[in-house]
């Protein structure tokens, strides 16, 4: 089930599923320590003698307020004659999640409605050794284990604190009746549970005929009891409504800080541009790590997550944010990269949000020989993105300490990690984390990184080093046409495996070949590049009602079981946007530029109503597949919209 409407402040992140159930709770790092393990926190009502939990019987519209990270959720049950309007936010400063519930009585008679909030915490990611209890000091429910505390409380009808509750042990769970007693909407009042505990609270509301009543629910996250108790007092002192209002104002200001005028595109595209910036921000840890995705459903595939910092994803996100004018998260990210760079000057595959080395999907041995288990593009693109940051911000004071400990160190590795005969990079793993070889995309990334490093060297008057980096980049550029162009196919090959005298070429068509143009290595009008791009479009564009572009021919990752067999793979947002970016680079007039617009509109069409972009979509119905949201999808959209707008302004003057 895709995750939707994430809310976060950089330390505390909550995800919801399409049934408006909380499914992921990350604290104190975004992407590290999921305290729900993906189990749903049910939300429901009792009215007129019956229970109803959020599910298919409810009409649901999950969105955000315009230009904001405060949600705007509408839930309606015609059978119960009820409508709920909910607003969710994590406070910008305090680690407090707040939900406002406006309950609308669609019946012409007064009624009592009881709201239920269940909690299935798995603190530290496991269900052993936890405690849940009613705390009479704060009039709240508290779940805790070791140094993780979550306090839950509420307000309704002028009354603060939890009045109705039940705690239990998870092995006896299975349906709402585990805490309901006689089914009259009253909770058992059991005040504590341990081991693998769950809890439920209810808020009792009196609704006038055809009237409305409001309630507030909140969850405070901390590392000690005094911390969460003090956060609870902050809610009392400030009030939940004022906390929501101050976050609303903050995010409105944040998204409009640069007042970018996106030229030449419809409002639906510019709306998704703003939404993408906001969603990107929910996936960035306050310590600097840009996380690929925080959807726990992916754990069912391979028992691992996307909740890591990939150098590749992070670089593309930082580049997009830099061009959009958001310096602060980029500065923290580049400092984070400098702190994790190996002594030899490279990045491993991915890292945890706290900077520790994450699981590595790549082997140190290939065909019995020791190799570096890296994706070299991650190291190279970090330098490339940092140059884009400098071009946007002109912040030489920030760059200065990074020149030695990040830029030169990484660039020197790129220079050294080369084949002595062909002068191309040595093999590494590809951007899709599947193959070990020399990859055309990786070569393009390394060239872009070295050109950026040369620019920095010139900035600091390190001219000898600048010449060295430029010279190596030129050698690699020449090597692409010599070793990675397939004369028989009349296009570039995606990879090559070293053989005597050159490389055995991989003939599979791959969207990443467009990086030769989009990273500035080759002119998009170069005849060999044009033929390559034509082959990409012809062979990877889906001939289904949904359309969209696949990653490569024969891509089976997360392939829909009910999808057609004759497609190259599922359509991906980043693949579709790479096509758009190529056509933007290729355009020489406004008419040619408009060729790229349908690709942006495709992304709008296949986003969730909230604006969330998944990694891929179903080839027949467009439903989200794999993780949702994928940070890279949103950054690719932001980057491509900005490229379009910049090109539009240039061509408009001609």
N, C-alpha and C positions, 0 to 999 in steps of 0.2 A: 504494500500500500504506500503510495508516494507521500513524502512529507511535504507539509505546506506551512505557510505563514510563520516562518521562524521569527522569534523575538529574542533580542540579545542586547547586552551592554558591553560585550567584550570579555566578560568574566562568567556570565550566567546566561545560558542559552536554552531555550525550550523549542521543540518542534511539535507540530500537531500532525495528525493524519487527516485523511479526507472526511472522517466522521467527527472531526473537531475533538479528538481525544489527545491529550498530551502523550507523546510517545518517547521523547528523548529529553533528558535533563542533564546538561553539562555544567560542571562547576568544579574547581575554580578556574579551569582553562577551557576555552572553546575547543571542543574535540577531544578532550582528555577527561576520563572518569565520567562515563554515562551512568547516572544514578537511577535509571529506569530499566536499563538493558533492553529497551524497546518495548516493554510491556505497556499496554494501554492504561492510562488513568481515566477511568470511565466518568462521564458526566451525564446526568439524567434528571428527570423530574418525577414527582408523584403528584397526581391531581385526580380528583373525582374517583378515588379508590383504586387507581392503577398506576403502575410504574412504567416509565418509558425511558430507555437509555439511548443516547445518540447513536443512530444507525440508519439503515435504509428507509425506515418509515418516516424519517424527518427530511424535509427539504432544507438543504444547506447551501449557503453562499458564503464562501470564505475569501475575504479580500482584506486589503489594507485601506486605511484612509488615504486619500490622495496625497502624494509626496510625503509619506510618513511611514514610520515603523510601528504605529499603533494600528491594531487590526480593526476591521469592521465586519463582523460576522452576523449573519441573519439565519436563524433556525426557526422553522415553522412546522407545526403539526396540525394539519386540518382536522384530524381525528380528535385531538385533545383541545382544539380551539385555543391554541397557544402560539405565541411568537416570542422568541428570545432574541434580543439584540445585544451582542457582546463586544466588548473592547478589551484587548489584551496588550500588555506592554511590560517590558523589563525596564525599571527605572534607569535613567541615564547615568546616575551616580551610585545609587544604593543597589545592593544585590537583592532586589525585591521584584518578584513577578506579581502583577496586579491584573485581576479580571473584574470588569464591571458587567453586570448582567441586568439588562432592562427587560422585565417580564411584562408582556402585553396580553391582557385578557381579551380574547376575541368572542367572549360569551356575554350575553346580557344579564348576567347575575354574578354576585360576589362569590369568590372562590378562595380556598386555601391551596397554595402551591408550595411544594417542598423541593428545593434544589439539592441534588446529591453530587458530591465530589469524592471520588475514590482515589486512593494513593497506593501504587504498587512499586514502592522504592526498592531498588537493589543497590544499596550504597556501595561505592567503590566497584560497582559492576558485578556484585555477587549477592546472593540472598542468604548469607550465613552471618550470624552474629549481630543482627540489627535489633533495634528496639523502637517501638512506637508507643507513645503514652499521651494521655491528656495531662497537660500542665496547668494546674489551678492558679499558679502565679501569674501566667500570661493569658490564661483562658484560651489556650490553643492546643493543637495537636503537634507533637514533635516527633520526628523520626531522626535517629542519630546512630552513628557507629564511628568509633575512634575520633577522628577530627572532622567529621562531616555532620552538620546539623541542618535540618530543614524544619522550619516552623510554619504551620498553616493556621490561618485565622480568617475572620469574616466580620462583616457589618451588615445589618439590616434593621429597618424600623428604629433607627437611633440607638441600637444596642450593639456594643462592641464585643467581639470574642465568640468562640465556638460554644453553642448551647446544646447541640445534639451531635453525638459522635458514637463510634464503635471502633474498637481495635480488635484484630484477630490474627491468626496465624495462617500463612498462605496455603499450607497443605490442606486446610479445610475449606478453601475457597472453591469457586467454580461458577457461582451465579450471584446476582444481587441479593438473594434471600439469605446469604450467609450473615448479613448484619441487620436484616429487616425485622426479624422477629415474626410478628403476626401478619405482616404484609400491610399494615395500616400506615406505613410511611414513618414509623418510629424506629430509631436505631437502638441497639441494645444497651448502650452506655458502658460497655466493657472498656475499662480505662487504660489497659496496657496489654502489650503483647511483645514477645521477644523471639529471637531466632530468625524466622523469615516472616516479619510482620507486614500486615497491610492495615489501612485505616480508611474510614469513610466519615465525612461530616455532612450534615444537612443544614440548610438555611430555610426557615419557615417564613413564608410570605403570605400576607393577606391582600388579595387583589379585589379592588372594587369592580363592579360591573363595567365592562368595556373600558377598564382603566389600566393603569401602569404602575408598577412598583419596582424600585431598584434595589440591588444587593451588590456587595463587593466581597471578593475573595482574594486572598493573597498568600504568597509563599515566600518566605525569607530564607536565604542560603548563607551559611557561615561555617566557621570552623570550631566554634565553642558555643555553649549555651548563652553566656552573656552577650555574645555578638548577635545572635538571632533575636534574643529578647530585646536588645536595644534597637534593632531594626524594626521590630514590631512596634515599639514605642514611637519610632519615627513615623510610621504609618498613622498612628493615632494623632501625633502632633501636627503633621503636615496635612493629613486626610488623603484617602485614596484618590479622590477626584482631582485634587491639586497635583498629586504625583503624575496622574495621567496627563493633565494639562501641561505640566512643565516638560514632559517628554515629547508631547505633541509639538510644542513650540520649538524645542531643540531640533527635532528632526526636520521640521519645516525650514528652519534656518540653515541646517547642515546641507540640505539638498539644493538650496538656492544660493549657496555662498559665492559661487562664481558667476551665476546668472548667464550660463552659456546659452547662446542663441543657436539652436540646431537648425541649419538652413536646408531647405529643399526636401524635407521629409514630412509625412503625415503625422498628425497628433498621436495616433496609436503607437507609432515608433518612438516618438520622443517621450511618451508616457512610460513605455517599457524601458527606455534608457534611464530615466530617473529611478524607476523601480529597481532596475538591476544594480545601480549604485548602492541603494539602500540594502538590498539583499546581500550584496558583497560584504557590506560592513558587518552584517550579523555573523559572518563566517571568519572574522579576523579576531584573533586573540589579542588582548591588551598588551601582551609581552612581545608582539610583533609577528607571530606565526600566522601566515595566510593558509587556511585549511581548505583542502580540496572539496570536502563535503562532509556533512554530519548526519547522514541518514543511516540509522542503525539496521535497516532492513537488509543492507548489503552483507551483513555478517553471515547470513544464511548461505552466502556463496563464498566458500573458501575460508570461513571462520576468521575473516579479517575485515577491516573497515577502510573507508576513505578519509578517516579523521586524522590525517597527517598533513605535514607541510612538504609538498613536492617542490623542488626548485623550479621545475618547468612551469607548473600551474602558478606558483607564486610570482614568477617573473612576468608572466603574461598579465596577471591581475595587477601587479605593481605598475606595469607599463600603462595599462588602461587608466588606473587611478591617477597616475602622474599626468597623463594628458588631460584628464578631467579636472585637474587642479587640486587634488586631495593629497597634500604633502605629508601630513602627520602619520597616517598608517604606513606610508611608503618608507619614511625614515626609520620607523621601528622595525619594519621588515628587513631593510638592508643591514641594520645593526644586528638583527637576529642571524642573517646569513653570514655575516663576518664572524660571529661567535661560534658557528657550527662548522665552518669551513675546515677541512682536514689540514694537517700540517703540510701535506703534499700539494694542496691547492684545489681539491675537488670536493663536490658534494656527493654524499651517498644518495640512494634512491629517495628516501623520505625520513622525516624526523617528527617526533612528538611535539606537541605545542610547548612543552617546557624545555625544548632544546635537546633532549636525549635522543639517541638513535632509535628509530622505529624498526619494526620488522622489515626484513629485506627479502624481496621476492626473487632476487637474482643470485645465482650460484657463483662461488669463487672458482669453480672448475668448469671448463667447457672442453669437451673431448679429451678429458684427462689433463688439461693444461691449466695452470693458474691464470686467472684474469681478474681485472678490477670489476666488481659487481656494481657498475655505475651506469647512469644514463648521462653521457657527457654534455648533452644539450642543457641539462639543468645548471651546470657550472657556467657554460657560455652565455646562456640567456640571462643569468643574473647580472653579468657585466653590461649586456645589451640594455636591459631594463634600467640599470642605474644611469646609463648615459641618457636615456629618454627622460628620466627624472631630472637630471641636470639641465637638459635642454628646456624643460618646462619651468623649472623653479630657479635656475641660475644660482643655486645655493652652494657656492664653492666652499664655504666654511664647513658645511656638513660633509662634503666629499673628501676634504683634505685628509682626515684620519683614515678614511677607507681606502685611500690610494695604495698604501703599502700593504695593509693587512687583508684587503679583499681583492682589489682590482689587479695589482701586479702579481699577487700570489696566484690568483686564478688564471690570469692570462699566461703566466709562465708555465703553468701546468698544461694549458692548451697547446702551447708551442712545443713542449717536450713530448706530449702524448701523440706522436706522429709516426707513420710508417717511413722508414729511412729511404725507401726507394720511390714510393709514389708521392710522398710528402702530404698525404691525406691523413686524417685522424686514424688512430688505431681503432679496432672494433670496440663497440660498447653495446649496451642494450638500447632498443629503439624506444620511441616515445610512447608506444602502446604497451610496453613492458612484456613483449612477447619473443623477440628475436635478438640474437647476438650476432652482429655483423658490422660492416661499415654502412651507414645509412645516409642517403642524400640529405634528408632533413637535418641530421646531426651535423653534417658538413656545413650546411647553410647556417645553422645556429653558431657553430664555432667561428665561422668567418665573421658573422655579425658581432659576436663577442670580441673578437680580436680587433675589428675596426673600431668598436667602442673603446677598447683599451688603448688603442693608438690615439684616439681623440683625447682621452684623459691624459696620456703621456705628453701630448702637445700642450695641453692646458697647463701642465706643471713644468713645461720646458724640459722634459725628459726626451729630447729629440732622438737620441740614439735608440732608445727603447721603442719610441713611436715608429721609427723606420723598420725596426725588427718585426713588430706586430703587423704593420702594413705589408711587409714583404711576405711573411708567412700567409697572411690572408690572400694575397695575390697568387701565391703558389697553389693554395687550395682551390681558389676559383678556377685556375687553369686546369687543375686536376679533375674537376667535376666533368668538364666536357671531354677530357681525355679518357677518363676511366668509368664514368657513371652514365654516359649517354649510350643508349641502345640503338645502334644503327638500323637493325632489322625492324624494330618497332617504331623508329623515328621519334623517339621521346626519351626522357630520362628514366632510369630505373630507380626503384625505391631503395635498393640495397645492393651490396656486393660482398661476396665472400672471397677472401684472398686466395689466389692461385698463382702459380709461377707466371710472371710477366704481367700480372694485372688482377682482375676480379671476375669471378663468375657472377653474372647479374641476375637479380631477382626480378622476374618479369611482371609480378603482380602490381596492378595499378593502385596508387595510394594517394589520398588527399594531401598528405604531408609534402608531396612533391611541389605543391604550390608555394612552399616556404622559400624556394629559390627566388621567387619574385617578391613575396610579401616581406621577407627579411632583407630585401635590398641587394641580394647577391647578383641577380641577373635582371636585366631590363625586362619588364613584362611583355614588351613587344619583340624581344629576341625570338627569331623564328623557331628555334628549338623549344623555347619556353611556351610559345603559342601552341605548338603541336602537343606539348605535354598537357597544358591546361585543357585543350579540346578533348583529349583522351579521358582526362579526369571527369569532365562534365558528361561526356557521352556514356561512360561505363559505370559511373558511381551514382548518377542521379536516378532515383527510384521511379519506376513507371507504375506507380500505384496512386490511388486517390489522394493519399497524404503527401506523396513526393518527398522531397528532402534528399540530402546527400549522405551516403555511407562513408565510412572511414577508408575501406579498401575492399577489393573484390574477394569474396569468400570469408568475410568477417562473421564469425559465429558467436562472438561474445554477447551474452544476454539475448541471443536470437529468440524472437517470439515463437513459441511452439505452434501457434495457429497462424503464423505468417506464411506468405507464399515462398516457395522453394527457389524461385528464379530471380530473387533480388540479391544484390551484392552484399547487403547487410542492413541492419537497422539504420534509419536516418538519425544523424547526430547534429546537434546545434552547432558545434564548433566546425564540423565539416562544411555545413551549409554556409556558415559565415566566412570561412576561408575562401570559398568560391566568390562570395560577395566582395571580399577584400581584393581579390585578384582583379575582378572586373572594375573596381574603383581605381586601382593602379593603372589599368589598361586604358581607361577612358580619356579621350582627348577633347570631348565636347559634352555638353549637358545631355544630349540625346543618348550618347554612349554611357554616360554615368547612370542614367535611369535603368540600365540593364541590371544594376546591383540592387535596386530597391525591392523587387519581389522577394529576394532572399531575406531581407530584413522583415518584410511583412509575413513571410513564412514563419519566422520565429514568434512574432506576435500571435499569429493564428494558433500555434501549437504550444503556447504557454498556458499555464493554469490560469483561472480567472484572477488569482492573486498576483499574477505576473511571474510566478516561479517558473524557472526553466530547469528541466531535468537534464540528464546526460544524453539520453536518446529517447525516441518516441516509437510507439508501435507503428509498423508500416501500413496498417490498414485502418486503424481508428485514431491514431495520434495520441493515445494515452501515454503517460510517462513510463519510461522503462529505466531500470537501474536507479542510481541515487538521484534525489531531488531535494533541494536544489543542488546543482553542480556549480561551484564558484567560477570555474573556467568558462562555462557556458555564458554566464552573465558578464564576465569581463570581456569575452570575445564580442558580445553584442555591443557593449560600451565602446570598445576599441573601434569596431567597424562603423558604428554611427559617427564617431568623431572623424574617422578617415573620410567618410562620405561627405560630412559637413565641410571639412577643410578643402576637399577637392571641388565641391560645389562652389565655394567662395572664389577659388582660383579660376575655375572655368567661367563663372558668371562675369568676371572682369574682361574676358577675352572678346 
